[in-house]
Amino acid sequence: MNENTIKLYDENAYSTEFTARVISCEKIEGENGQYKAVFDRTLFFPEEGGQTPDRGVVYLLSEQDIERLKTAGTSESADAFTQGENDINVLDVQIKSDIIYHYLDKELEEGSTILGKIDFSHRFSNMQQHSGEHIFSGIVNSKFGYDNVGFHLSDSIVTMDYSGQLSPEELADVELQVNRAIYENREIRAYYPSPEELADIDYRSKKELTGAVRIVEVDGYDVCACCAPHVKRTGEIGILKIVGFQNYKGGTRVSILCGKRALEFLSGEHNMIQELAGELSTSGDNIPNIVHKQQEEIATLKRSLSEAGEKLLNIEADKVPEDVRNVCLLADKDSDPNVIRRVVNRLVSEREGYCGIFFGDDESGYRFIIGCPDGLNSNDVLTQLRKSFQVRGGGKPAMVQGSIEGATSDNIMETFGQLG
């Protein structure tokens, strides 16, 4: 049975290279060319605590490589052993019962020695996000008494679920306090207290913990049980920005970004605003006013267009001889459904038969509204149309609405002409 894997990332979150002995390596059934390996120790942080795993590569070391490392000590980096085709990619890292499993794209021999190298850019980004989340959750807990009941740190976003409602103003205030803590460059300490020491520590945790408990303490802001790597000082987080929030299961879900991810997000937002400002020939801070004015102008134009469309439809309705029992009109596909409904209601009040307006075209199909006076059932028209065409929709006897495909304007007029 494999022994627990030594977690080198607990000792130093900033280390990037390590050597280890291969305890086991087995092919994964059903996965083409993937292997699951266990090392006696590792720097690779697994998927755990709501956080994605580390990325990186491992290299198989020869006897000569091992001697070189012994002679050179820490002065020789993993790059000296990289030969391209000998790189073994770490595709995933998982943990179960304190044994860490590395999912590889090549096989390793049991008992061999490897040199591992993590993608520190990815590791450090996760450290920034996770440390920022701790400060945010610590402030929410101390200020409002809400618990962090859900946490997810992916490669694109960080989300936290809190047990109570937070208003936009309250969230803005928390964001400001978190960034103040970042500017203060407070110490962040990760350690394993003894059971006696742990009993006297007031710390946050999502669940009851047994065994050794790792505590991450942000000076003056938070004390929380956590298994993940963190930055040493809050200043390394750089910045925290809330990028979204919503009510969620009676509480609040908050999305944040920290460090480089936050910078990239804000740069993207800035570039978009600058582009819009250029298109609108205005300054960035005046964009909302310009957009609001344009929305009002568009609404006015839509009303005018709708009124003109209603006049035209009424003119077409007036052209239909009074002795025509069933009336069918055609309208433009962009017609306002409210206008269509009003004209249909007018026709129903004046005629004894079915009255319908179809708006669309032969190529993309038509939408329709059909009405009739008491004693008739508009659904009977749909029954006739369905005999030859694909019709969706329905309604009450007095009025139905829906869409029709595969019918030309001539087909529709012919069907109406056959109604009793």
Solvent accessible surface area in square Angstrom, and as a share of the most:
residue,aa,sasa,rsa
1,M,234,1.05
2,N,41,0.21
3,E,150,0.67
4,N,98,0.50
5,T,7,0.04
6,I,94,0.48
7,K,47,0.20
8,L,20,0.10
9,Y,4,0.01
10,D,37,0.19
11,E,127,0.57
12,N,67,0.34
13,A,13,0.10
14,Y,60,0.23
15,S,34,0.22
16,T,44,0.25
17,E,55,0.25
18,F,12,0.05
19,T,40,0.23
20,A,5,0.04
21,R,124,0.45
22,V,0,0.00
23,I,40,0.21
24,S,29,0.19
25,C,23,0.14
26,E,100,0.45
27,K,111,0.47
28,I,33,0.17
29,E,155,0.70
30,G,86,0.83
31,E,79,0.35
32,N,155,0.79
33,G,28,0.27
34,Q,50,0.22
35,Y,34,0.13
36,K,53,0.23
37,A,0,0.00
38,V,3,0.02
39,F,1,0.00
40,D,44,0.23
41,R,83,0.30
42,T,0,0.00
43,L,3,0.01
44,F,0,0.00
45,F,0,0.00
46,P,0,0.00
47,E,86,0.39
48,E,48,0.21
49,G,48,0.46
50,G,32,0.31
51,Q,3,0.01
52,T,25,0.14
53,P,24,0.15
54,D,4,0.02
55,R,112,0.41
56,G,17,0.16
57,V,30,0.17
58,V,0,0.00
59,Y,11,0.04
60,L,92,0.46
61,L,12,0.06
62,S,51,0.33
63,E,129,0.58
64,Q,129,0.57
65,D,25,0.13
66,I,38,0.19
67,E,97,0.43
68,R,101,0.37
69,L,27,0.13
70,K,144,0.61
71,T,122,0.71
72,A,32,0.25
73,G,40,0.38
74,T,145,0.85
75,S,97,0.63
76,E,42,0.19
77,S,47,0.30
78,A,0,0.00
79,D,89,0.46
80,A,50,0.39
81,F,12,0.05
82,T,53,0.31
83,Q,114,0.51
84,G,47,0.45
85,E,128,0.57
86,N,70,0.36
87,D,32,0.17
88,I,8,0.04
89,N,65,0.33
90,V,11,0.06
91,L,90,0.45
92,D,47,0.24
93,V,0,0.00
94,Q,52,0.23
95,I,36,0.18
96,K,146,0.62
97,S,95,0.61
98,D,63,0.32
99,I,19,0.10
100,I,0,0.00
101,Y,42,0.16
102,H,0,0.00
103,Y,46,0.18
104,L,0,0.00
105,D,46,0.24
106,K,76,0.32
107,E,109,0.49
108,L,5,0.02
109,E,131,0.59
110,E,119,0.53
111,G,46,0.44
112,S,22,0.14
113,T,35,0.20
114,I,0,0.00
115,L,7,0.03
116,G,0,0.00
117,K,57,0.24
118,I,5,0.03
119,D,52,0.27
120,F,61,0.25
121,S,81,0.52
122,H,15,0.07
123,R,1,0.00
124,F,52,0.22
125,S,18,0.11
126,N,1,0.00
127,M,0,0.00
128,Q,14,0.06
129,Q,0,0.00
130,H,8,0.04
131,S,0,0.00
132,G,0,0.00
133,E,5,0.02
134,H,4,0.02
135,I,0,0.00
136,F,0,0.00
137,S,1,0.00
138,G,4,0.03
139,I,8,0.04
140,V,0,0.00
141,N,43,0.22
142,S,94,0.61
143,K,102,0.43
144,F,51,0.21
145,G,54,0.52
146,Y,59,0.22
147,D,76,0.40
148,N,9,0.05
149,V,93,0.54
150,G,18,0.17
151,F,28,0.11
152,H,93,0.41
153,L,0,0.00
154,S,20,0.13
155,D,69,0.36
156,S,81,0.52
157,I,52,0.26
158,V,0,0.00
159,T,24,0.14
160,M,0,0.00
161,D,17,0.09
162,Y,4,0.01
163,S,61,0.40
164,G,8,0.07
165,Q,90,0.40
166,L,10,0.05
167,S,41,0.26
168,P,76,0.48
169,E,126,0.57
170,E,60,0.27
171,L,2,0.01
172,A,58,0.45
173,D,52,0.27
174,V,0,0.00
175,E,31,0.14
176,L,105,0.52
177,Q,41,0.18
178,V,0,0.00
179,N,12,0.06
180,R,114,0.41
181,A,0,0.00
182,I,4,0.02
183,Y,156,0.59
184,E,73,0.33
185,N,64,0.33
186,R,72,0.26
187,E,83,0.37
188,I,14,0.07
189,R,115,0.42
190,A,45,0.35
191,Y,47,0.18
192,Y,108,0.41
193,P,15,0.09
194,S,42,0.27
195,P,105,0.66
196,E,126,0.56
197,E,99,0.44
198,L,32,0.16
199,A,86,0.67
200,D,130,0.67
201,I,42,0.21
202,D,136,0.71
203,Y,63,0.24
204,R,38,0.14
205,S,49,0.32
206,K,118,0.50
207,K,147,0.62
208,E,167,0.75
209,L,62,0.31
210,T,129,0.75
211,G,69,0.66
212,A,90,0.70
213,V,9,0.05
214,R,19,0.07
215,I,0,0.00
216,V,0,0.00
217,E,53,0.24
218,V,1,0.01
219,D,66,0.34
220,G,67,0.65
221,Y,49,0.19
222,D,11,0.06
223,V,39,0.23
224,C,11,0.07
225,A,18,0.14
226,C,18,0.11
227,C,38,0.23
228,A,0,0.00
229,P,0,0.00
230,H,11,0.05
231,V,2,0.01
232,K,121,0.51
233,R,105,0.38
234,T,0,0.00
235,G,31,0.30
236,E,55,0.25
237,I,0,0.00
238,G,43,0.41
239,I,56,0.29
240,L,2,0.01
241,K,62,0.26
242,I,20,0.10
243,V,45,0.26
244,G,26,0.25
245,F,96,0.40
246,Q,104,0.46
247,N,110,0.56
248,Y,62,0.23
249,K,179,0.76
250,G,60,0.58
251,G,2,0.02
252,T,2,0.01
253,R,70,0.25
254,V,0,0.00
255,S,19,0.12
256,I,0,0.00
257,L,13,0.07
258,C,0,0.00
259,G,6,0.06
260,K,126,0.53
261,R,29,0.11
262,A,0,0.00
263,L,113,0.56
264,E,97,0.44
265,F,67,0.28
266,L,58,0.29
267,S,48,0.31
268,G,39,0.37
269,E,66,0.29
270,H,103,0.46
271,N,95,0.49
272,M,101,0.45
273,I,72,0.36
274,Q,96,0.43
275,E,119,0.53
276,L,79,0.39
277,A,9,0.07
278,G,57,0.54
279,E,136,0.61
280,L,44,0.22
281,S,106,0.68
282,T,34,0.20
283,S,63,0.40
284,G,25,0.24
285,D,125,0.65
286,N,47,0.24
287,I,17,0.09
288,P,89,0.56
289,N,96,0.49
290,I,42,0.21
291,V,58,0.33
292,H,109,0.49
293,K,123,0.52
294,Q,77,0.34
295,Q,108,0.48
296,E,97,0.44
297,E,86,0.39
298,I,91,0.46
299,A,40,0.31
300,T,67,0.39
301,L,123,0.61
302,K,135,0.57
303,R,142,0.52
304,S,57,0.37
305,L,132,0.65
306,S,24,0.15
307,E,103,0.46
308,A,47,0.36
309,G,28,0.27
310,E,37,0.17
311,K,137,0.58
312,L,116,0.58
313,L,12,0.06
314,N,42,0.21
315,I,87,0.44
316,E,76,0.34
317,A,1,0.01
318,D,92,0.48
319,K,137,0.58
320,V,27,0.16
321,P,79,0.50
322,E,165,0.74
323,D,128,0.66
324,V,55,0.31
325,R,100,0.36
326,N,23,0.12
327,V,1,0.01
328,C,15,0.09
329,L,14,0.07
330,L,67,0.33
331,A,18,0.14
332,D,94,0.49
333,K,106,0.45
334,D,115,0.60
335,S,24,0.16
336,D,49,0.25
337,P,52,0.33
338,N,85,0.44
339,V,3,0.02
340,I,0,0.00
341,R,76,0.28
342,R,121,0.44
343,V,2,0.01
344,V,0,0.00
345,N,76,0.39
346,R,69,0.25
347,L,1,0.00
348,V,29,0.17
349,S,91,0.59
350,E,98,0.44
351,R,26,0.10
352,E,130,0.58
353,G,0,0.00
354,Y,17,0.06
355,C,0,0.00
356,G,0,0.00
357,I,0,0.00
358,F,0,0.00
359,F,6,0.03
360,G,15,0.14
361,D,47,0.24
362,D,73,0.38
363,E,170,0.76
364,S,81,0.52
365,G,11,0.11
366,Y,13,0.05
367,R,108,0.39
368,F,2,0.01
369,I,4,0.02
370,I,0,0.00
371,G,0,0.00
372,C,5,0.03
373,P,35,0.22
374,D,145,0.75
375,G,82,0.79
376,L,46,0.23
377,N,52,0.27
378,S,0,0.00
379,N,44,0.22
380,D,72,0.37
381,V,0,0.00
382,L,1,0.00
383,T,75,0.44
384,Q,63,0.28
385,L,1,0.00
386,R,112,0.41
387,K,145,0.62
388,S,83,0.54
389,F,41,0.17
390,Q,102,0.45
391,V,16,0.09
392,R,160,0.58
393,G,43,0.41
394,G,28,0.27
395,G,47,0.46
396,K,159,0.67
397,P,72,0.45
398,A,64,0.49
399,M,46,0.21
400,V,2,0.01
401,Q,91,0.40
402,G,21,0.20
403,S,36,0.23
404,I,1,0.00
405,E,86,0.39
406,G,70,0.67
407,A,2,0.02
408,T,55,0.32
409,S,26,0.16
410,D,107,0.55
411,N,46,0.24
412,I,0,0.00
413,M,78,0.35
414,E,105,0.47
415,T,16,0.09
416,F,7,0.03
417,G,68,0.65
418,Q,123,0.55
419,L,23,0.11
420,G,76,0.74
